[in-house]
């Protein structure tokens, strides 16, 4: 038995150190040598519980009680496992059994008090367990007839004892089941307010009405009752459900708004306004067209042209990216992106976009001329004074971010002292990209 004692001590140390798997292994090896040792089963039950394996914890606790039925700790282990498994009523019975065997056990006494308080709170949160529920329902004209229905009364009894089954009742496909449950919750709320019940309990009933609408795919009504529930008492579960319903509702409204024919009408109006030089009006028409048909790449391209005319180059770039994403073979997505970049004096990226356009159509005059303009602009810019170059460069947010980076400033200082260091830094893709940007805007000159 010395080996059993050693393994038990090793297991206890491992458990204290948080090495749960090692502890379980030690207890298991010890039990192979001494299968009637109730302490080993108890300790292994604790290890399984710490590991989140509550089913195994419960099995070992039951074995502990079987071997030593008058030992209080075995009942504590069993009740704890049952609590973790959500079997609160069973846990209460286990604590009571243990307390009968060992009435002076403080751990059992506290465990019983805690589980009773927890069960009482759950009952308080159950809108179907309110006092005078049946009398109130029978006296109400809306539910008086329903109370004559034996199935309805049986449903109330079930929900009073097991409120968690409401979800399955709401999924019942029989006619008027959702409406019946909503009537029940409405009455529960009314009775609750009359009896000054806990606001959490009112919130729960409102959330259940919201759930019933959600299951019927009536998302507008669901959001309405979820918000009422959150007003009474804010819980993460109801908030998440409300956000989910709002998301579905928004998507439904978006899909319901889609109409390709109306999108074409708005597009034509936008084209007319664009030709007249009324770019704000054209932009509004194109925006409406996009809402009516968000999968039309040409609409994003047209609006990008408007944004460019209005000097909103970042917005133009975003629309061009959306256009390219929807239709990578549409050449105007690239030429308009290049035009926006060219207007922003980012000639290197503009040329890349023009080159993409040439890959789609090697005869594109717009792309060829764009590249030529960018090359010429880069050459002209090289003749600017250093002050002009720096002022223009520092107006670029990307350049500002690079120059405010302490690591990049250190690298630039190093490059000034040792130009040969540039080749080493260019081996790092991230740094190379930033250096290339500074070269593009003229802050770094390579000779």
N, C-alpha and C positions, 0 to 999 in steps of 0.2 A: 504493500500500500504506500510505500515511500515514494514510488514513481508517480502514483496518482496525486499525492500531495504536492510533489514538485511541479507537475503539469498544471495543477490548479493554481498554484502561486504564480507560475509563468503566465497563465491566462489572465489572472487578476491584474498583474503588472501591465500586460499588453492592453487590457481594456482601459486601465487608468491613463495609459499613454496615448489612447486613441487608435491603437493598432487592432482594430476590431476583427479583421480576418484572421490575424494571428491568434487572438484570444479564442475565437470559435474553434480554430484548429486544435489548440491545447485542450480545451474542454472536451472536444469530441474524442481525442486520443485518450484522455483520462476516463471518459465514460466507457470506452471499449474495454478498459481494464476493470472498471467498477460500475456496471450498468444500473445499480440500485442506489447510487449516490444522489440524493435529492438536491443537495447543494450545487452539484455540478450542472444539473438540469436547470436550476434556478439561475445560475450565473450565465449559462449559455442563452437562456431566454432573454436576459438583460442585454447580452451582446447582440442577439438578433434584432431586438427592439432598437438599439442604437444604430444598427445597420439599415433600419427601415424595413426589415423583413418581419412584419408583425404576425403573419400567419405562422411562421416557424416559431416566433416568440410565444405565441399562444399554445402551440403544440407542446413545447418544452415546459411551459407553466402548468399545463394539464397533467403532464407526466410527473412534475414535482408534487402536485397535490395527490396524485394517485399513490405515490410512494410514501408521502408524509402528509396525510390529510389534516393533521392538527397543527401544522406549521403555517403561521400567518403570512410569511413572505411569499409562499406559493400563490396565495390568493391575490396578493398585491400585484405579483407579476402577471397573473391571468387577467385581472381587471384592467391593468394598464394596457395590455395588448388589445383587449376588447374595445377600450376607449379609442385607441389609435385606429382601429378598424371601423369606428363609427357605431359600434354596438353598445350604446350607452345604457339601455335598459338591462342588457346582460351584465354589463360591468357593475351596475348597482346590485344585482342579485349576487354576484361574486363577492363584492365587498361585504354584503350582509352575511353570507355563508362564512367567510373568514372571520368576521367579527363575533359570530356565535362560537367559533372554536377558540378564539383568542380575544376576549373582550377588552383586554388592557392594551392591545396593540394600537399605538398612536397613529402609525402610518395608515392602518386600515380605517381608523376613525376619521382621519382627515380626508382620506380618499372617498369615503362614503359621503361626507358632508359636501365635498366638491362636486361629486357626480349628481347629487340631489339638487344642488344649486344650479348646475348646468341644465338638468332636465326641467327644472322649474322655469328657467329663462326661456328654454325652447318652447315650453307650453305657453308662456306669456306671449311669445312671438307668433303663436298659432291663432289666426283670426277665427278658427272654427271651434276654439275651446273657450270662447267668451261666455260669461254667465248669461242666462236667459235667452240664449240664441234661439232655441226652438219656439219659445213663447213670442219672441219678437217677429220671427218669420211667419208664425201662424196668424198674428194680428195685422200683418202688413198685407194690403190688398194685392201687391205685386207678387207675393210669394204664397199667399193663402192657399191657392189651388194646388200649387206644387207640393205643399206639405201633406196633401192627401195621397200623394204618390209614394207607395212603399219604397220604390227604387230610389227616389229622391232622398227620403229620410235615411235610407241605408247608406247613401253616398255621403251624407252629412256625418253620420256616425264614423264612417271610414276615415274621413278627412279630419275629424276631431282627434282620432287616435293616431292617425298617420298622415299628417299634413304634407309630407314629402311626396305623397302619391298624387297630389293635385296635377303635377305635370303630365302624368300618364292619363289622367282623366280628361285633361284638355286635348289630348291627342285622339280621344275617342271619336271615330268617324260618324257616329250616330247624329241624326238631325237635331239641331238646337242644343247640342252638348256645350258648345262654347258659350252660347248665350245664357244657358242655365248657370254655368260656373261664374259668369260675369255678374249675374243677378245675385248669386250667393256672396260674391266678394263685395258687391255694392252694399248689401245688407250688413255684411260683417263690418264694413267701414262705418256705416251709420250707427250700428250698435256700439262700436268701439268709441266713437266720438261722444256718444251719450254717456258712456261709462268712463270717460276720461282715460281711455287706455293709452299705453305707451305709443308715442308717435312712430316708433320703429315698426310696430305691429301694423299701423295704418299704412305705412310705406310699403310694407311687404304685400299687403292686399292689393294696393294700387299697381305694384310691379307685376303681380299675377294677372291682373286684367290686361296689362301691357303684353305679357307673354301670350295670352289667349289671342290677342289681335295679331301678334307677330306670327303665330302658327297659322293663322288664316291669311297671312301675307297682306294684312291691312296695316302697312307700315306707318302711315300717317297717324292713325289712331294709337298705334303702339307707342310712337314717340311722345304723343300727348300724355299718355298715362305713365310712361317711364319718367317724364319730366315732373309730373305731379308727385310721383314716388320720391324722386330725388329732392324735391322741395321739402318733403316731410323728414327724410333721413337719407343722407348721401352714402351709398355703398359702392365699392368698385365693380361688383357684378352687374348691378343695375345700370351703372354708368357705361360699362362696356357694351351691354345689350342695347342701350339707347343709341350709342355711337354707331353700332352695327346697323340698327334700323335706319338711322339718319343717312348712313352711307348708301344703303340699298335704295332708300327713297330718292336720294339725290341722283343716283344712277338711273333710276326709273324715269325721273323727270327729264334728265338729260336725253335719254333714249326717245322719250315721247316727243321731245322737241325737234328731233331730227326729221328733216323734210328736204330731200335733194332738189325738188322742184322749186321750193321757196329759196333754197340756197343759190340756185342758178339765177333767180330773179335779183337777189341781193348782189350777186357777183356782177351782173350786167349793169346794175346801178352804180356799183363801185367803179367799173371800167369807165362809165360815162363821166363820173366825177373826177377820176384820175386824168382823163384826157382834157378836162377843163382846167386842170391845175388845182382843183379843190381837194387837196390831199386829206385833210381831216375828215371830210364827208366820205371820201373813198375808203378811208381806214375803218370808219364805223360800219359801212356796208359790208366790207370784207369780214369784219369781226362777226357780224350777224350771220353771214354766209357760213363761216367756220362753225358756229354753234349749230346751224342747220345741217351741216355735212362735215363733221370733223375729220373725215378720212380722205378729203380731197387735197392732195399736195399742192395743186396749183393755187388754191385759195391762200395758203400760207406764203407762197412765193409772191403773189400779188400784194398781200399786206406788207411783206418785207420791203417791197419797192416803195410803198407809201411811207413806211418808217424811215427809210433812207432819205426820202425827199424831205421828211420832217426833222432830219438830223438825229433821229432816235436809233443810233447804230446798234446798240446792244440789243434792243428789241428786234431790230431787223435780223441780226445774227441768230437770235433764238428762233424766229420764224423760219429762217433758212434751214436751220438744223432739223426742225420738225418736218419741213418739206422733204429734205433728203432722207429722213428716216422713213417717211411714208412712201417715197418713190425715189430710190437711189439712182434710177436711170433718167431722171428728169433734169436736163442740163441747166435750166434756169435756176434751180436750187443752188448750184455751184457758182454760176456767174453773179447772181445777186449777193451771195455770201462774199464773194471776192470783192464786189463793188463796195459793200459795207466796210470790209477790212481795209480796202484802199482808201476810203474816205477817212478812216481812223489812223491813216499813215502807217498801218502795219503791213508794209509792202511784201515782206517775206511770206507771211501767211496768205496774203491775197494771191500771190503768185502760185502757191500750192493749190488754192481753190481753182484758179484759172486752169492750171495744169490738169486737175481732175475733170474739168469741163472738156478739155481737149482730148482726154482719153475717151470720152463719150462721143465727141464729134471733132475730128482732127481738122475740119474745115471751118470751125467756129471763128468768125471774124472778131466777135466780141471778146472771146477769150485771148486770142492772139494779140489784139490791140491792148488788152488789159495788162498782159505780161510786159509788153513794150513800155507802157506808161509807168508801171512799177519800177522797171529797171532805170528808166530815165529819172524818175522821182528820187530814187535812191542816190543816183549820181549827183543830182542837183542838191540834195540834202547834205551831201558831203562838203559842199562849198559854203554851207551856213557857218556862222560864227559859233564858237564853242558854247557861248551863253545861250544862243537861240536853240541849239541842239539840246542842251541840258534842260532848258525851260520846257521845251516840247516833250521831252522824254519823261520828265517828272510829273507831267499831267496824266500819265498813264498809270492807273491803279496797280497794274501788274508790276511795273517798274518800281513804284513806291514800295510795294511789298518786298521786292528783291533787295532794294537798297536799305530797308529797315531791318533786314536779317543780319544779326551780328556775325554769323558764320560766313555769309557772303561778303560782308565788308572786310573780314579778315583775309578771305581768299583774294579779293581785289587788291588789297594792300600788298599781299605777297606777290601777286602778278606784277605790280609796279616795280617792286624791288628785283624780282627775278622773272622776266618774261618767259623763260623756259618752263616755269611751273604750270603754264597754261595747258600744255599737253597732258600733264598728269591729272589735272582737274577735269579735263574733258573726258577722261575715262569713266567718270561717274555720270550716268545718264541724267540724273536730276540736276546736278550742277551744270552740266553741259547745256541743258535746256535753258537755264537761267542766263548763262553767259551768252548764248546765242541771241536771247531776247535783248540783252544789253548791246550786243553788236548791231542788231537790227535797228535799234532806236538811235544808234550813233554814239552811245556813251563809252563804248570800247572800240578802238580802231585797231585792226589787225594789219600790220605792214610786213 
